[in-house]
Amino acid sequence: MSNATVDIVSPAADSVFFNGKIITVNSEDAIAEALAIRRHRILRVGSRSYVEQTIGQNTKFVDLAGRAMLPGFIDNHIHMTNSPQRRWVDCTYASAPSIVDVAEKIAERARTAKPGEWILGRGFQGVRLAEKRNPNRFDLDLVSPNNPVGIANREGMGWTFNTAGLRRIGVEDSTPDPAGGPMERDSAGRPLGPMWDNAREVFIRHNIPQSNVNDLMDGYRWIAAELNRYGVTTAFEAAIRNRIETVAWQRLDLQTQRTLRVVLGPYPVSGDKWNTEGTAGKIFDTGFATGFGNKWTKLGALQIGIDGGVIGQTAALFEPYSNDPNATRRGSFRISDELAKELMVKAQSAGWQVGLICHGDLGISRALDAIAYGQKQVTTHGLRHRLEHAYLWNPEIMDRMAELGVIWNTQPSLMEIVGREGIYSQWGARARFAFPFKSLLKGGVIISGGSDWPVGLYNPLIGLDILVNHRFGPEESGEVLNSDECLSVLEAVRVYTYNGAYTAFEEGNRGSLEEGKLADMVVLSDDILAVPVTGIRELKVDQTYVDGRLVYERQRTD
């Protein structure tokens, strides 16, 4: 890079990046030679000679040394409000591959717990445990007969409890299932401990220990630093339910310089009803709507749960689950079809974008029914409604998705988390329609990418690997699910950058490296367009910039 100062009409650049591959993700997918930033925004991007014209006496030069620079990654669906749960007992399959191991980890915590103190854990997946079932009250009673135990499954939509835990949350042997909240039972009809979906709202959330605002502030600092470490510059909080979850962000604004842009998704449904007294319902009633806020914190889409989940096998399906010997189990719904349609009319009327949380093909169909109904009743245009998750499809609903202009907010790492066993055991031959990235993209659907952490993995490079290779994780030998659904590298990068910005109506400000846009950028350890596609997940993030500031730099020991 030349050190000569060039007379220019416009202000000089603060920094100039050169000698690398600038993947702009603009409308032409142009690759540039250099990029200049001034203060918070991109000043110039293009050829080296063009960008050199912005050099001033104080311009800093950053040699990319052949590495790739991309727009900052955008995570379209993450549960940052769960960040205090990182201190719960780790019951993921990597840490506890059997019920015996889960029980031993609970026993270890029980040995130091105070009498009557809650023991909380998270991360088990029944289908991936050696015993191929969920832990139940009798497994956990053996190691913690006196302390209440509650363990969330990997998806967070299912839990299991010991007997003391069941009693503490108000579940007796005669307690019926709440609407949309199935519970696993023994031959006598008594709850065994595992429960799903709306059971969380009725029994669990208000009966287990709650985080306070300081816990959340600490958790938000931690997750923001973690996301920056993996190149994430904007994250969509998927479920704002109570006041302290927003207060914590406000207090952080007053105390520290932010390194992560946050889009908040209010969740106004409690169980199977709209909760007018909850924080999310009150946000709705203020008259503010999607887009209100500033460049650091703004309102995103209302979040509405439609059906059950994939890991707990309560996602709503047209045909029975393949691993159901009675061929009758088709999943469950969290709200009725009538309420879903009513809520879409309510949102359309108030100018809110909606993210409908659905998983199975019947759940997706129900979500699209609600969107179509709302759009017919209230012709508010351009709200960019979204389906969150939506993992098992069929050709009919793929076509309908494109016709309605609905965005697919997918979280690719869930394919790895559910795993080969989870996908094939519950869906059988239908697995060919699981995670259909290429089919929906070819059909004209805009796809954005995220993590659904703590369910999925918040490293976007793993998500990019799955988009490009459509394969399961290393522990399953990287087996390909369906090679027809693989994206190109540039298509995958767009999913995690520009399309995420588009989802938040922010494509004019971020999501691509173009002049005038916010200087949110990530520098990878190599050229992502030159490495073998099977090596994408091995790449590292060397630097992350937010608002033109370096907020993360990888050390050689990282």
C-alpha positions in Angstrom: 0.0 0.0 0.0 1.4 3.4 -0.9 2.3 5.7 1.9 1.8 8.8 -0.2 -0.9 11.2 0.9 -3.3 12.0 -1.8 -5.3 15.3 -2.0 -8.9 14.4 -1.8 -12.1 16.3 -1.5 -13.7 13.8 0.9 -12.4 13.2 4.4 -9.4 10.9 4.8 -10.0 7.3 5.9 -9.3 6.1 9.4 -8.3 2.7 8.2 -7.6 1.0 4.9 -7.7 -2.7 4.4 -5.8 -4.2 1.5 -4.0 -7.3 0.1 -6.9 -9.6 0.7 -10.2 -10.7 -0.8 -13.1 -8.3 0.1 -16.3 -10.4 -0.3 -18.8 -7.5 -0.6 -22.0 -9.5 -0.8 -23.4 -6.7 -2.9 -26.0 -7.3 -5.6 -23.3 -8.6 -8.0 -21.4 -10.6 -5.4 -18.4 -8.5 -6.3 -15.0 -9.2 -4.9 -13.0 -6.1 -4.1 -9.3 -5.4 -3.6 -9.4 -2.9 -0.8 -11.8 -1.1 1.6 -11.6 2.1 3.6 -13.5 3.1 6.7 -14.1 6.4 8.4 -15.5 6.5 11.9 -18.5 4.2 11.8 -19.0 3.6 8.1 -17.4 2.3 5.0 -15.9 5.2 3.0 -14.8 3.3 -0.1 -14.6 -0.2 -1.4 -13.3 -1.4 -4.7 -10.0 -1.4 -6.5 -6.8 -0.7 -4.7 -6.1 2.5 -6.7 -9.6 3.8 -6.0 -9.4 3.1 -2.2 -5.9 4.6 -2.0 -7.3 8.0 -2.9 -8.7 8.2 0.7 -5.3 7.9 2.4 -4.5 10.7 4.8 -1.6 11.4 7.2 -3.2 9.5 10.0 -4.7 6.6 8.0 -4.0 3.2 9.5 -3.1 0.4 7.1 -4.3 -3.2 7.7 -2.7 -5.9 5.6 -5.1 -8.8 5.1 -2.2 -11.0 3.9 -4.4 -12.9 1.5 -7.3 -13.5 4.0 -11.0 -12.9 3.3 -13.0 -10.0 4.7 -16.7 -10.4 4.9 -19.6 -8.4 6.3 -20.2 -9.1 10.0 -22.2 -12.2 10.6 -25.9 -11.9 11.7 -27.5 -14.4 14.0 -31.2 -14.5 13.2 -32.5 -16.3 16.3 -30.6 -16.7 19.6 -31.7 -16.9 23.2 -29.3 -14.5 24.9 -31.7 -14.3 27.9 -30.6 -17.9 28.6 -27.0 -16.9 29.1 -27.1 -17.3 32.9 -27.9 -20.9 32.3 -24.4 -21.6 31.2 -23.7 -22.3 34.8 -26.3 -25.1 35.0 -25.2 -28.8 34.9 -24.0 -29.7 31.4 -26.1 -32.7 30.2 -25.3 -32.5 26.5 -24.5 -35.7 24.8 -20.8 -34.7 24.4 -20.6 -34.5 28.2 -23.2 -37.1 29.3 -23.8 -39.7 26.6 -26.1 -41.9 28.7 -28.7 -41.6 31.4 -26.2 -43.1 33.8 -23.8 -40.2 33.0 -26.6 -37.6 33.3 -27.5 -39.0 36.7 -23.9 -39.0 37.9 -23.5 -35.3 36.9 -26.6 -34.5 38.9 -25.3 -36.5 41.8 -22.1 -34.6 41.7 -24.0 -31.3 42.0 -26.3 -32.8 44.7 -23.3 -33.6 46.9 -22.6 -29.9 47.4 -26.1 -28.5 47.2 -27.9 -27.1 50.2 -30.9 -29.1 51.5 -34.0 -28.3 49.3 -31.9 -26.2 46.8 -32.8 -26.6 43.2 -30.4 -28.5 40.9 -30.8 -27.3 37.3 -29.3 -28.7 34.2 -29.7 -28.6 30.4 -28.9 -30.3 27.1 -30.0 -33.9 27.1 -31.4 -35.5 24.0 -33.4 -38.7 24.6 -32.8 -40.2 21.1 -29.1 -39.6 21.4 -28.6 -41.1 24.8 -27.4 -44.7 25.0 -30.7 -45.8 26.4 -32.7 -44.1 23.6 -35.1 -42.5 26.0 -35.6 -39.4 28.2 -34.3 -39.5 31.8 -37.3 -39.7 34.2 -38.1 -39.1 37.9 -37.0 -42.5 38.9 -33.5 -42.1 37.3 -33.1 -38.8 39.1 -34.6 -39.8 42.4 -31.8 -42.3 43.0 -29.2 -39.6 43.0 -31.2 -36.7 44.4 -34.1 -37.9 46.6 -34.3 -34.6 48.5 -33.2 -31.8 46.2 -35.6 -30.9 43.4 -34.0 -31.5 40.0 -35.1 -30.0 36.7 -33.2 -30.6 33.4 -34.1 -28.8 30.1 -33.5 -30.8 27.0 -31.2 -29.4 24.3 -34.1 -27.7 22.6 -35.3 -26.0 25.8 -38.9 -26.9 24.8 -38.8 -30.1 26.9 -37.9 -30.7 30.5 -37.6 -33.6 32.9 -37.9 -33.6 36.7 -37.3 -35.9 39.7 -40.2 -36.4 42.1 -39.2 -33.6 44.4 -39.0 -31.3 41.3 -42.4 -32.3 40.1 -43.9 -31.5 43.4 -42.1 -28.2 43.7 -43.6 -27.1 40.3 -47.1 -28.2 41.3 -47.3 -31.5 39.4 -49.0 -34.4 41.3 -49.7 -37.9 40.1 -53.3 -36.8 39.2 -52.3 -33.5 37.4 -53.6 -33.5 33.8 -51.7 -32.3 30.8 -52.1 -28.5 30.1 -53.3 -27.5 26.7 -50.4 -27.9 24.3 -48.2 -29.3 27.0 -48.0 -33.1 26.8 -46.4 -35.0 29.7 -44.8 -38.5 29.5 -46.7 -40.9 31.8 -46.3 -44.5 33.2 -48.8 -47.3 32.6 -50.9 -46.0 35.5 -51.1 -42.5 34.0 -48.8 -40.8 36.5 -46.4 -38.1 35.2 -42.9 -39.6 34.8 -41.0 -36.3 34.7 -40.6 -35.5 31.0 -42.9 -32.7 29.7 -42.9 -30.4 26.7 -44.0 -27.1 25.1 -46.7 -25.2 27.0 -46.0 -27.1 30.2 -43.1 -24.6 30.5 -45.5 -21.7 30.8 -48.0 -23.5 33.1 -45.6 -25.2 35.5 -42.0 -24.4 35.0 -41.0 -20.8 34.3 -42.5 -19.3 37.4 -41.6 -22.1 39.8 -37.8 -22.5 39.2 -35.2 -20.0 40.3 -35.2 -16.8 38.2 -32.3 -14.7 37.0 -32.0 -11.2 38.3 -31.0 -8.1 36.2 -27.3 -8.5 37.3 -27.3 -12.1 36.2 -28.6 -11.1 32.8 -26.1 -8.2 32.5 -23.3 -10.6 33.2 -24.7 -13.1 30.8 -25.2 -10.5 28.1 -21.5 -9.3 28.4 -20.4 -12.9 28.1 -22.5 -13.8 25.1 -21.7 -10.6 23.3 -17.9 -11.3 23.7 -18.5 -14.9 22.6 -20.4 -13.8 19.5 -17.8 -11.3 18.6 -15.2 -14.0 18.9 -17.0 -15.9 16.1 -17.6 -12.8 13.9 -21.2 -12.0 14.9 -22.0 -8.3 14.9 -25.8 -8.4 15.1 -28.0 -10.9 17.0 -31.8 -11.3 17.1 -33.0 -12.1 20.6 -35.7 -14.6 20.0 -37.9 -14.3 23.1 -38.3 -11.2 25.3 -40.8 -12.2 28.0 -40.1 -10.0 31.0 -39.0 -6.6 32.1 -35.5 -7.4 33.3 -34.5 -8.8 30.0 -34.8 -5.3 28.4 -33.6 -3.4 31.5 -30.3 -5.3 31.4 -29.6 -4.1 27.9 -30.5 -0.6 28.8 -28.1 -0.6 31.8 -25.3 -2.1 29.7 -25.8 0.9 27.3 -25.2 3.2 30.2 -22.1 1.4 31.5 -20.2 0.1 28.5 -19.5 0.7 24.9 -21.6 -1.9 23.0 -19.9 -4.4 20.7 -23.1 -6.2 19.5 -26.2 -4.9 17.8 -29.4 -6.5 19.2 -32.8 -6.9 17.6 -35.4 -7.8 20.2 -38.3 -10.2 19.6 -41.1 -9.8 22.1 -43.0 -13.1 22.8 -46.5 -12.1 23.8 -48.1 -15.5 24.0 -48.1 -17.3 27.4 -49.1 -21.0 27.0 -52.0 -21.0 24.6 -53.2 -17.4 25.2 -52.1 -13.8 24.4 -50.8 -12.3 27.6 -51.9 -8.7 27.8 -50.2 -8.3 31.2 -46.8 -9.6 30.3 -43.9 -7.4 29.2 -44.2 -8.5 25.5 -47.9 -7.8 25.4 -47.3 -4.3 27.0 -44.6 -3.6 24.4 -47.2 -4.3 21.7 -49.7 -2.0 23.4 -47.3 1.0 23.4 -48.0 1.5 19.7 -44.3 1.0 18.9 -43.7 -1.7 16.3 -41.0 -3.5 14.3 -38.1 -1.2 13.6 -38.5 1.1 16.6 -35.2 1.8 18.3 -31.6 2.8 17.2 -28.6 1.2 15.6 -27.8 -0.8 18.8 -31.1 -1.9 20.1 -34.4 -2.1 18.1 -37.6 -4.0 18.1 -37.8 -6.9 15.6 -40.5 -9.4 15.0 -43.2 -10.6 17.4 -42.5 -14.3 18.2 -45.4 -16.7 18.2 -45.0 -20.5 18.8 -47.1 -22.7 16.6 -46.2 -26.4 17.2 -43.9 -28.5 19.3 -40.2 -29.1 18.8 -37.9 -31.5 16.9 -35.7 -32.8 19.7 -38.7 -33.6 21.9 -40.5 -35.1 18.9 -43.6 -32.9 19.4 -43.3 -31.1 16.1 -46.6 -31.4 14.2 -46.5 -33.7 11.2 -49.0 -34.7 8.5 -48.0 -38.3 8.8 -47.2 -40.2 12.1 -43.7 -40.3 13.5 -41.7 -43.1 11.9 -40.5 -44.4 15.2 -44.0 -44.6 16.7 -44.9 -48.3 16.9 -48.6 -47.4 17.0 -48.3 -45.1 14.0 -50.6 -42.5 15.7 -48.3 -39.9 17.1 -48.2 -36.7 15.0 -46.9 -34.1 17.4 -48.8 -31.2 19.0 -49.7 -27.5 18.7 -48.9 -24.8 21.2 -51.8 -22.6 20.1 -55.0 -23.2 18.2 -55.4 -22.5 14.5 -58.0 -19.9 15.4 -55.7 -18.0 17.8 -52.8 -18.1 15.3 -55.0 -16.4 12.7 -56.4 -13.9 15.2 -52.8 -13.0 16.3 -51.7 -12.5 12.7 -54.6 -10.1 12.1 -53.7 -8.3 15.3 -50.0 -8.0 14.2 -50.9 -7.0 10.6 -53.2 -4.2 11.9 -50.4 -2.8 14.2 -47.6 -3.0 11.6 -45.7 -5.8 13.3 -43.5 -8.3 11.5 -44.1 -11.8 13.0 -41.8 -14.7 13.4 -43.9 -17.9 13.6 -42.0 -20.7 15.4 -42.8 -24.0 13.7 -40.9 -27.2 13.1 -42.8 -30.0 11.4 -44.5 -30.0 8.0 -48.0 -29.7 9.5 -46.7 -26.9 11.8 -45.3 -25.0 8.8 -48.6 -25.4 7.0 -50.5 -24.1 10.0 -48.1 -21.1 10.2 -48.6 -20.3 6.5 -52.4 -20.6 6.9 -52.2 -17.9 9.6 -50.0 -15.6 7.5 -52.3 -15.9 4.5 -55.3 -15.2 6.6 -53.8 -12.2 8.2 -52.7 -10.7 4.9 -56.1 -11.2 3.4 -57.9 -9.6 6.3 -55.5 -6.6 6.7 -53.7 -5.6 3.5 -50.6 -4.1 5.2 -47.7 -4.7 2.8 -44.0 -5.3 3.3 -44.0 -6.7 6.8 -41.6 -9.5 5.8 -43.1 -12.2 8.0 -40.8 -15.1 8.9 -40.9 -18.7 9.8 -38.5 -19.6 12.6 -36.8 -23.0 12.5 -39.1 -24.9 10.1 -37.0 -28.1 9.6 -39.2 -30.7 7.9 -41.0 -29.6 4.6 -42.9 -31.1 1.7 -43.1 -29.7 -1.9 -46.5 -28.1 -1.5 -45.5 -25.9 1.5 -42.2 -25.0 -0.2 -44.2 -23.6 -3.2 -46.6 -21.8 -0.9 -43.8 -20.3 1.1 -42.5 -18.6 -2.1 -46.0 -17.4 -3.2 -46.6 -15.7 0.2 -43.2 -14.0 0.2 -42.3 -15.4 3.6 -38.6 -15.4 4.9 -37.1 -18.7 6.2 -35.1 -18.0 9.4 -33.2 -21.2 9.6 -30.5 -22.4 12.0 -28.4 -24.8 10.1 -26.4 -26.2 13.0 -29.7 -27.8 14.3 -29.2 -30.4 11.5 -26.0 -31.4 13.3 -27.5 -31.2 16.8 -30.6 -33.3 16.0 -28.2 -35.6 14.2 -28.5 -38.6 11.8 -30.3 -40.7 14.4 -32.8 -38.0 15.4 -33.7 -37.1 11.8 -34.0 -40.6 10.3 -35.6 -42.2 13.3 -38.5 -39.7 13.5 -38.9 -38.9 9.8 -37.7 -41.9 7.9 -37.9 -41.4 4.1 -39.3 -37.9 4.7 -35.8 -36.9 5.7 -35.2 -36.0 2.0 -37.3 -32.9 2.7 -35.4 -31.9 5.9 -33.4 -28.7 5.8 -34.1 -28.0 2.1 -31.7 -25.0 1.7 -31.3 -25.2 -2.1 -34.9 -26.1 -2.9 -36.3 -23.1 -1.1 -33.6 -20.8 -2.4 -34.2 -21.9 -6.0 -37.9 -21.3 -5.4 -37.3 -17.7 -4.6 -37.4 -17.8 -0.8 -35.1 -15.5 1.1 -33.2 -17.5 3.7 -31.3 -16.1 6.7 -29.1 -18.0 9.1 -28.6 -18.2 12.9 -27.9 -20.5 15.8 -30.9 -20.9 18.1 -28.2 -21.0 20.9 -28.2 -22.7 23.4 -30.0 -25.3 21.3 -27.6 -24.8 18.3 -24.0 -23.7 17.9 -23.3 -20.0 17.7 -20.2 -20.3 15.4 -21.5 -19.2 12.0 -18.6 -21.1 10.3 -20.3 -24.4 11.4 -23.6 -23.1 9.9 -21.8 -22.2 6.7 -20.3 -25.6 6.5 -23.7 -27.2 6.8 -25.2 -24.9 4.2 -22.5 -25.8 1.8 -22.0 -29.5 2.5 -25.4 -30.5 4.0 -23.7 -33.0 6.2 -24.0 -34.1 9.8 -21.3 -33.4 12.4 -17.8 -34.9 12.7 -19.1 -37.4 15.4 -21.2 -38.9 12.6 -18.4 -39.0 10.1 -19.8 -36.0 8.2 -22.4 -38.1 6.4 -24.3 -36.0 3.8 -28.0 -35.8 4.3 -29.0 -34.8 0.8 -26.3 -33.4 -1.6 -29.0 -31.7 -3.8 -29.6 -29.2 -1.0 -26.0 -27.9 -0.9 -25.5 -24.1 -1.4 -22.5 -22.5 -3.0 -20.1 -20.7 -0.7 -21.3 -17.2 -1.8 -24.9 -18.2 -1.4 -24.2 -19.5 2.1 -22.3 -16.3 3.0 -25.3 -14.2 1.9 -27.5 -16.3 4.1 -25.5 -15.2 7.2 -24.9 -11.6 6.2 -27.1 -9.6 3.8 -30.2 -11.8 4.2 -30.0 -11.4 8.0 -30.0 -7.6 7.5 -32.9 -7.8 5.1 -34.9 -9.8 7.7 -34.5 -6.9 10.1 -35.2 -4.2 7.4 -31.6 -3.2 7.8 -30.2 -4.0 4.3 -29.6 -0.3 3.7 -27.3 -0.1 6.7 -25.5 -3.4 7.1 -25.2 -7.0 5.7 -22.9 -6.1 2.8 -19.6 -4.2 2.4 -20.8 -1.1 0.4 -20.0 2.5 0.7 -22.0 4.3 3.3 -23.0 1.2 5.3 -22.0 0.6 8.9 -18.5 -0.8 9.2 -19.4 -4.2 10.7 -16.8 -6.6 9.3 -15.1 -9.9 9.9 -11.6 -11.1 8.8 -11.2 -14.8 8.5 -8.0 -16.8 8.9 -7.9 -17.7 5.2 -9.7 -17.1 2.0 -13.0 -18.9 2.3 -13.4 -19.0 -1.5 -10.1 -20.8 -1.9 -10.1 -23.5 0.9 -11.8 -26.9 0.3 -15.5 -26.6 1.1 -15.0 -29.4 3.6 -12.6 -27.2 5.5 -14.9 -24.2 6.1 -15.6 -25.1 9.7 -11.8 -25.2 10.4 -11.5 -21.5 9.5 -11.1 -19.1 12.4 -12.2 -15.5 12.9 -9.0 -13.4 13.1 -10.7 -10.0 13.6 -14.2 -8.6 14.2 -15.1 -4.9 13.7 -18.3 -3.3 14.9 -19.0 0.3 14.0 -15.5 0.6 12.7 -14.0 -0.5 16.0 -11.9 -3.6 16.5 -13.9 -5.6 19.1 -12.1 -8.9 18.8 -8.7 -10.1 17.6 -7.6 -13.7 17.7 -4.5 -14.5 19.7 -2.2 -17.3 18.4 -3.3 -19.5 21.3 -7.0 -19.2 20.4 
